[in-house]
Amino acid sequence: MNAPIDGLRNRIWDELKVGDEASIEKTVGSRDLYLFAHASGNLNPLHMPTFDMDHDGVSDAVAPSMWVGSLISSVLGNVLPGPGTLYRQQSFDFVGRAHVGDVINIHVRLLEKLESPNVVFETIVSKVGGPIIAAGQAIVSAPTEHVTLSHQDLPPLLLEEHDHFARLIEAAKKLEPMPTAVVCPDDANSLKGTLLAMRAGLIIPILIGSKVKIEEAAKASHEDLTLIQIIDIPDHVAAAAKAVELVHSNQVRAIMKGNLHSDELLAQVVKKEGGLRASRRISHVFAMNVPTLDHPLFISDAAINIAPDLMTKVDITQNAIDLAQACGIASPLVAIMSAVETINVNIPSSMEAAILAKMADRGQITGGIVDGPLAMDNAIDMGAAKTKKLESPVAGRAQVLIVPNLESGNMLAKQLTFVSHAQPAGLVLGAKIPVMLTSRADNEMARLASCALAQLYDYFRRNKKSALSEE
């Protein structure tokens, strides 16, 4: 017996019979454990999805017994007897354990009808096709009047999870560490982020900057730099120039920004003589791990090109598509953004969006499905796209957002970071090598994720396929 598809309908005390039974199935997820920890205040590390007792990379977390027991209420309250049911007593004997990924069956069977409205249920939680986890009895007050409720989704809950980045980082760890010039890592954030990426097997760093300041930062952070090469160049501009020189001499395959201004580093990257220019315009891509989305979200350009013209936007779009492909999205869905989803001659970005979409149709932009103009709501939300009756393969599903200009992109990326609790990572593309242009305010995870992006993009460029396509 299960709840009706179109809603919840109860059975009153008079209709219940001994032997009536109902059940549901549920997969134990990491979110369940985090939600229970928040709701109960139980922070036992055994119940955290990150708990790994034997350090084999596989979670050994045990689902809290009281969370397992609480699932009984979903059957009693939704199915049998259904809406209007109230608990009076519940007993449990916990004879097994549930783990993340287990599919469990929650079952109730009516044992006895007491004086109206009370009834006794047998309650059992077990692994599907496996042993019992919890067994007991519940006494509830059954409803005495019929109630039918229409289906209603619960408001979404926002959890700060970073599963998308974790997958990218794990894929990058399987590749050979990438020799990387790190420019001026002389503060705690940039140095610790560099060493975290090194220990994760993502990069082999060469530190360029003031040796005195770098060693002071290491001492303050209790880090040992004995086995790491340091090139002592105190001047920021000269340090950035040295990083570019190491690229030309094939000593490094990537550059990471440390504690210096972006302009100081990029000036050396883009200079016509001795720089790292390639055939495309250089652009920046934010990869955002947004808790409410089931995929990473790529935003470009929010850091380099202030007011790009049409042909610059072609390169911006192609660079972003390439990075999305490098991260395992075979054919990225690309929204060319504007304030509206219809062409308006008074809004230049809407005109350019339509042209870019047609250029993609003609093969002048490749590797993704491109459409525009699209506004933020109907690019990212299927409900908004349907409300506006948009016939588009991208609307409501966009994985890549190409913004009209740097101001709009920068505000969007920071809104997602500081209001929506997204985790950002970033990469400069279009040069001869990837450049990790992290903010000085970025934490260690942002720097680690940016290193993973650089690794995956470097692999994609050299092998013409994504490292994640081999998973």
Secondary structure by P-SEA (a helix, b strand, c coil): ccccccbbbbbcccccccccccbbbbbbcaaaaaaaaaacccccccccccccccccccccccccaaaaaaaaaaaaacccccccccccbbbbbbcccccccbbbbbbbbbcccccccbbbbbbbbbcccccccccbbbbbbcccbbbbbcccccccccccccaaaaaaaaaaaaccccbbbbcccccaaaaaaaaaaaaaccccccccccaaaaaaaaaaaccccccbbbbbbccaaaaaaaaaaaaaaccccccccccccaaaaaaaacccccccccccccccccccccccccbbbbbccccccccccaaaaaaaaaaaaaaaaaaccccccccccccccccccccaaaaaaaaaaaaaaacccccccccccccccccccaaaaaaacccccccccccccccccaaaaaaaaaaaacccbbbbbbbbcccccccccccccccaaaaaaaaaaaaaaaaaaaccccccccc
